[in-house]
Amino acid sequence: MEIEFPSNHLASASVNLSEASRLFGVPIGRKYIQRLAVLRATEKFTELYGHRALRLHPLKGNLTGQYSMTLTGNYRLIIEKVDEDRVRIMDVEDYHGD
């Protein structure tokens, strides 16, 4: 699957553990890189539902049209489906807002 990034920071963190750790901290940075590896290895968006560890689910409210994947603890990766074989990384966030 192809991955689009809205910023150079998220793109460089996707392939560089030190950059991901600087942006998110070590545990979250590692999970970020792991989740993106799963996305790259997947051919179609619907196949992501078969990976239970991702906990992929659609978001509601002002985030309708976007999906969430668990990273670690309260942190989640927000993605947007562009096509069946392309996603856009939107954000990494603490969904409790701490």
C-alpha positions in Angstrom: 0.0 0.0 0.0 1.2 3.5 -0.7 1.4 6.0 2.1 1.1 9.8 1.9 2.3 12.1 4.6 1.0 15.6 5.3 4.4 16.7 6.7 8.1 16.0 6.2 8.4 15.2 10.0 6.0 12.3 9.8 7.6 11.1 6.6 11.2 11.1 8.0 10.0 9.5 11.2 8.5 6.7 9.2 12.0 5.4 8.2 14.2 6.8 10.9 13.9 5.4 14.5 15.9 8.3 16.0 13.6 10.8 14.3 10.5 8.9 15.4 11.8 8.7 18.9 12.5 12.4 19.0 9.0 13.2 17.8 7.0 10.7 19.9 9.4 9.1 22.4 11.0 5.6 22.0 8.1 3.2 22.6 5.6 5.2 20.5 8.2 5.9 17.8 8.9 2.1 17.5 5.2 1.3 17.2 4.8 4.1 14.6 7.5 2.5 12.4 6.0 -1.0 13.0 2.5 0.1 12.0 3.8 1.8 8.9 5.6 -1.4 7.9 2.3 -3.3 8.2 0.6 -0.6 6.0 3.4 -0.9 3.4 3.1 -4.7 3.4 -0.6 -4.7 2.9 -2.1 -4.5 -0.6 -5.6 -3.3 0.1 -7.2 -1.3 2.9 -9.8 -4.0 3.7 -6.9 -6.4 4.6 -6.1 -4.2 7.6 -9.2 -5.4 9.4 -7.6 -8.9 9.5 -4.8 -7.7 11.8 -6.4 -7.7 15.2 -3.5 -6.1 16.9 -4.1 -2.9 14.9 -7.5 -2.4 16.3 -8.5 -0.5 13.2 -11.8 1.3 13.5 -13.5 4.3 11.9 -13.8 7.5 13.8 -16.9 9.6 14.4 -17.8 13.2 14.8 -15.4 15.7 13.4 -13.0 12.9 12.4 -15.6 11.0 10.2 -13.8 9.5 7.2 -10.6 8.8 9.2 -9.5 5.6 11.0 -7.6 4.9 14.2 -5.0 2.3 14.9 -3.6 1.6 18.4 0.0 2.3 18.9 0.6 1.9 22.6 -1.4 2.8 25.7 -3.5 5.9 25.0 -1.7 6.7 21.7 -3.2 6.1 18.3 -2.3 6.5 14.7 -4.9 8.4 12.7 -5.1 7.5 9.0 -7.3 8.4 6.1 -8.2 6.1 3.3 -7.4 7.8 0.0 -8.0 4.7 -2.3 -8.2 1.0 -1.6 -4.4 0.9 -2.1 -3.4 4.3 -0.6 -3.7 5.9 2.8 -2.7 9.2 4.3 -1.1 9.4 7.7 -2.9 12.2 9.5 -1.5 12.3 13.1 -0.3 10.5 16.1 -2.2 11.5 19.2 -3.0 10.8 22.8 -6.8 10.3 22.6 -7.2 11.2 26.3 -5.5 14.6 25.6 -2.9 14.3 28.4 
